[in-house]
Amino acid sequence: MQSPAVLVTSRRVQNVHTGLDLTVPQHQEVRGKMLSGHVEYQILVVTRLAAFKSAKHRPEDVVQFLVSKKYSEIEEFYQKLSNRYPTASLPPPPRKVLFVGESDIRERRAVFSEILHCVSKDAALAGSPELLEFLGTRSPGAADLTSRDVSVLDTHNQAQEDGEAFDFFEQQDRAEPEALPIPGQKGEEAGKSSEEEEEEALDPLGIMRSKKSKKRPEVA
């Protein structure tokens, strides 16, 4: 998943002990094809934690960004926290309904905001790997490391291609002198070719051996 755009803000972090504020101020409807669609809830993150910053940010900077999540994604995140932290005090998730109306969406947004507010107040939950994964945050320097590895591999592959091309031309240069005739061997090759034109005729018992010359085609 692509990391959200992180911007420096002048807001103050309310949860000073955790350094993280989470709220769900709004939602939006995403329309799909054939009258299909879903609702995404906008999660506002305000934090001074280094895990949510990039290398260009200063330690004292407070940053903010938005994360869009569907109901199923928030429900899955809630189940992960409940299973790993059973003693955490979290509000119950919103009820499921067959047909979701506008009032149900507003109620869900309010419940999600209350749940994430409790998560941001809990020091264990605010720094949990489940929350970092849920918000789409990766460790600092991961992008630099990836780009560096790719550049190193590209350089290595380019060097291999250049070496193969060099060897190819070098092998051609080495093969060309071998194809040239060597002086002094012309007479021997001519004599050898005349000898090769004679074919040996063996009798069935292999006792007598005679040679006969091939008939050369007459030149018109």
Salt bridges, closest charged atoms under 4 A:
GLU29 OE1 - ARG31 NH2 3.02
GLU40 OE2 - HIS38 NE2 3.16
GLU60 OE2 - ARG58 NE 3.59
ASP61 OD1 - ARG58 NH2 3.23
GLU75 OE2 - LYS96 NZ 3.01
GLU76 OE2 - LYS80 NZ 3.94
GLU102 OE2 - HIS27 NE2 3.67
ASP104 OD1 - ARG95 NH2 3.60
GLU107 OE1 - ARG95 NH2 3.85
GLU130 OE2 - ARG84 NH1 2.78
GLU170 OE2 - ARG174 NH2 2.49
GLU197 OE1 - ARG216 NH2 2.23
